[in-house]
């Protein structure tokens, strides 16, 4: 597939573009992997989903602080944040993710730890770490998120100090996990059983709705049209999709398309969904 490995985070630019891993997990306990399916990669913005869910476990009213609508301004828009008087458009654009991290720090003292704990407890993976080299690379290079944090603080949307929020946010994005781990971790978003314990059913429904509208940024409408599944991407090349009632599929393929989503990941999930008959429509 056409695309280029991200250079936005310098530490990610050396990842081999030929890497490819895929995992499918179902609510009845089946897990299948292919390629580099058990190799950890930098999950980047996939972490936004798990940080949001970790926050919702502790404060279901988080939607008071962030919106849930789609955006056509990109995930790092400062202008859109200013137009909305500092209220993030949704939890998956960078301003919203920074607010989520800030509130997790307020409630837990360690947003990265809370996100990793959720990933580990739902996947059964004993050890999940944040890659310090990648986090440092983001800290040095990511001026845009620093600007966004200052705008949020100017509008009174951050509880904690800017430097603390940014440090935790970059470490959160630098979490490394395999597609197998991510697919298993996200199963609670597909589980419609009455004994679901990770999130209440209302929160699950809302998270999946926002994923469908906003998880793939400017390509969300295209992905909904072509694939028909709530999905989330990250510049590390990961894409996760949810089929409520059935399961999840996660793909890692580092080259990104012009929307910043994994070109191979989206293509693989589209073909899998076609063959499996997975669609919410």
C-alpha positions in Angstrom: 0.0 0.0 0.0 1.1 3.6 -0.6 2.2 5.7 2.4 5.1 6.9 4.4 6.2 6.0 8.0 5.6 9.0 10.3 8.4 11.5 10.9 6.3 13.5 13.3 7.9 11.6 16.1 11.6 11.2 15.1 12.0 8.0 17.1 9.3 6.3 14.9 10.9 7.2 11.6 13.2 4.3 11.7 10.5 1.6 12.1 10.6 -0.8 9.1 7.8 0.0 6.7 7.3 -3.7 5.9 6.2 -4.5 9.4 2.6 -6.0 9.5 0.7 -7.5 12.3 -3.0 -8.4 12.6 -5.1 -9.8 15.4 -8.8 -10.7 15.7 -10.4 -11.3 19.1 -14.0 -12.4 19.6 -16.3 -12.1 22.6 -16.5 -15.9 22.8 -12.8 -16.1 23.5 -11.2 -16.8 20.1 -7.9 -14.9 19.3 -6.2 -15.2 16.0 -2.9 -13.4 15.0 -0.9 -13.1 11.8 2.4 -11.6 10.8 4.0 -9.5 13.5 0.9 -9.8 15.7 2.7 -10.3 19.0 5.4 -7.7 18.5 5.0 -4.5 20.5 4.7 -1.2 18.6 4.1 2.4 19.6 0.3 2.6 19.9 0.3 6.4 19.9 -3.2 7.7 19.5 -4.7 4.3 20.2 -3.9 5.1 23.8 -6.4 8.0 23.7 -9.2 5.4 23.6 -8.0 3.5 26.6 -7.2 6.7 28.6 -10.7 7.9 27.9 -12.2 4.6 29.1 -9.9 4.6 32.2 -11.3 8.1 33.0 -14.9 7.0 32.3 -14.5 4.2 34.8 -13.8 6.9 37.4 -15.9 9.8 36.1 -18.7 9.0 33.6 -19.5 12.8 33.5 -16.2 13.5 31.6 -18.4 14.6 28.7 -19.1 17.8 30.6 -15.5 18.8 29.7 -15.1 17.5 26.1 -17.4 17.4 23.1 -18.3 14.3 21.1 -18.8 15.6 17.5 -16.7 15.1 14.4 -14.1 17.6 13.1 -12.9 18.5 9.7 -10.0 20.6 11.1 -7.5 17.8 11.9 -6.5 16.2 15.2 -4.0 19.0 16.1 -6.0 22.2 15.2 -5.3 25.2 17.5 -7.7 27.4 15.5 -10.7 25.1 16.1 -9.9 25.0 19.8 -9.9 28.8 19.9 -13.2 29.0 18.0 -14.8 26.7 20.6 -13.4 28.8 23.5 -11.1 26.1 24.6 -13.6 23.2 24.6 -12.2 20.3 22.7 -14.3 19.0 19.8 -14.0 15.3 20.9 -11.7 13.2 23.1 -9.7 11.8 20.1 -8.4 15.1 18.8 -5.3 16.2 20.6 -6.9 18.9 22.7 -9.5 16.4 24.0 -6.9 13.8 24.7 -4.9 16.3 26.7 -8.0 17.2 28.8 -8.6 13.4 29.4 -5.0 13.0 30.5 -5.3 16.0 32.8 -8.4 14.7 34.4 -6.9 11.2 34.8 -3.9 12.8 36.6 -6.3 14.7 38.9 -8.2 11.4 39.8 -5.3 8.9 39.9 -2.0 10.9 40.1 -0.7 8.8 37.2 -2.6 8.9 33.9 0.0 6.6 32.2 -0.3 4.0 34.9 -4.1 4.1 34.8 -4.1 3.6 31.0 -1.5 0.8 31.2 -3.5 -0.9 34.0 -6.6 -0.9 31.9 -4.7 -2.4 28.9 -3.1 -5.0 31.1 -6.2 -6.0 33.1 -8.4 -6.4 30.0 -5.8 -8.2 27.8 -4.2 -10.5 30.4 -0.8 -9.1 29.4 1.5 -9.1 32.4 3.9 -6.4 31.3 3.1 -3.3 29.2 5.5 -0.4 29.3 5.8 3.1 28.0 8.9 3.5 25.7 11.0 6.3 27.3 13.0 6.9 24.1 9.8 7.5 22.1 8.3 9.7 24.9 11.5 11.8 24.9 11.5 12.1 21.2 7.9 13.4 21.3 8.7 15.8 24.1 11.6 17.4 22.1 9.8 17.6 18.8 6.1 18.1 19.5 5.6 21.9 19.7 2.0 21.8 18.5 0.8 19.9 21.5 2.6 22.3 23.8 0.8 25.1 22.0 -2.5 23.3 22.4 -1.9 22.8 26.2 -1.2 26.5 26.6 -4.4 27.4 24.9 -6.3 24.9 27.0 -4.7 26.4 30.2 -5.5 30.0 29.0 -9.2 29.0 28.8 -9.1 27.3 32.2 -9.5 23.8 30.9 -6.5 22.2 32.6 -6.4 21.4 36.3 -2.7 20.4 36.4 0.5 22.2 35.4 1.1 22.3 31.6 4.5 20.5 31.9 3.0 17.7 34.0 0.2 17.1 31.6 2.5 17.1 28.5 4.9 14.7 30.2 2.2 12.3 31.0 0.5 12.7 27.6 3.7 11.9 25.7 4.5 8.9 27.9 0.9 7.7 27.4 1.3 7.9 23.6 4.6 6.1 23.9 3.0 3.0 25.3 4.1 -0.1 23.4 1.8 -3.1 22.9 1.1 -5.7 20.3 -2.0 -5.8 18.1 -2.9 -9.0 20.0 -2.9 -7.1 23.2 -4.8 -4.1 21.8 -7.5 -6.4 20.2 -8.0 -8.3 23.5 -8.0 -5.1 25.6 -10.7 -3.5 23.5 -13.1 -6.5 23.7 -15.1 -4.8 26.5 -16.3 -2.3 23.8 -17.7 -5.2 21.8 -19.2 -7.2 24.7 -22.9 -6.7 25.0 -23.4 -9.3 27.8 -25.3 -8.2 30.9 -22.3 -8.9 33.2 -19.9 -6.5 31.5 -17.7 -5.0 34.2 -15.2 -2.6 32.6 -17.6 0.1 31.6 -21.4 0.6 31.9 -23.4 0.0 28.8 -24.2 3.6 28.3 -20.6 4.6 28.3 -19.7 1.8 25.9 -22.5 2.9 23.5 -21.2 6.5 23.6 -17.6 5.6 23.1 -18.4 3.5 20.1 -20.5 6.3 18.6 -17.7 8.8 19.0 -15.2 6.3 17.6 -17.4 5.9 14.5 -17.7 9.7 14.1 -14.3 10.8 15.1 -11.8 8.0 15.7 -10.3 8.2 12.2 -10.2 12.1 12.1 -10.9 13.5 8.6 -11.3 10.0 7.2 -14.0 9.0 9.7 -16.8 9.4 7.2 -14.9 7.5 4.5 -14.2 4.6 6.9 -17.8 4.5 8.1 -18.9 4.4 4.4 -16.3 1.8 3.3 -16.1 -0.4 6.4 -18.9 0.5 8.7 -17.1 -0.1 12.0 -16.1 2.2 14.9 -12.4 2.6 14.6 -9.3 4.3 16.0 -5.9 5.0 14.5 -2.5 6.1 15.7 0.6 7.5 13.8 2.5 4.5 15.0 0.6 2.6 12.3 -2.0 0.9 14.4 -5.7 0.7 13.6 -8.3 -0.8 15.9 -11.9 -1.5 14.9 -14.9 -2.7 17.0 -17.8 -4.9 15.9 -20.3 -4.7 18.8 -21.6 -8.1 19.8 -18.9 -10.0 18.0 -15.3 -8.8 18.5 -12.4 -6.6 17.6 -9.7 -6.4 14.9 -6.4 -4.6 15.2 -3.7 -4.1 12.5 -0.2 -2.6 12.6 1.3 -1.4 9.4 3.5 1.7 9.8 3.1 3.6 6.5 0.5 6.3 6.8 -1.9 7.7 4.2 -2.5 11.5 3.7 -5.1 11.5 6.5 -2.5 10.2 9.0 -4.0 6.7 9.2 -2.3 3.4 8.4 -2.8 2.8 4.7 -2.3 -1.0 5.0 -4.2 -1.2 8.3 -7.3 0.4 6.9 -7.1 -1.7 3.7 -6.7 -4.9 5.8 -9.6 -4.1 8.1 -11.8 -3.2 5.1 -11.1 -6.6 3.5 -11.5 -8.5 6.7 -14.8 -6.8 7.4 -16.0 -7.6 3.9 -15.1 -11.3 4.3 -16.4 -11.6 7.8 -19.6 -9.6 7.2 -18.7 -7.2 10.0 -20.6 -3.9 9.9 -22.8 -1.9 12.3 -25.1 -1.0 9.4 
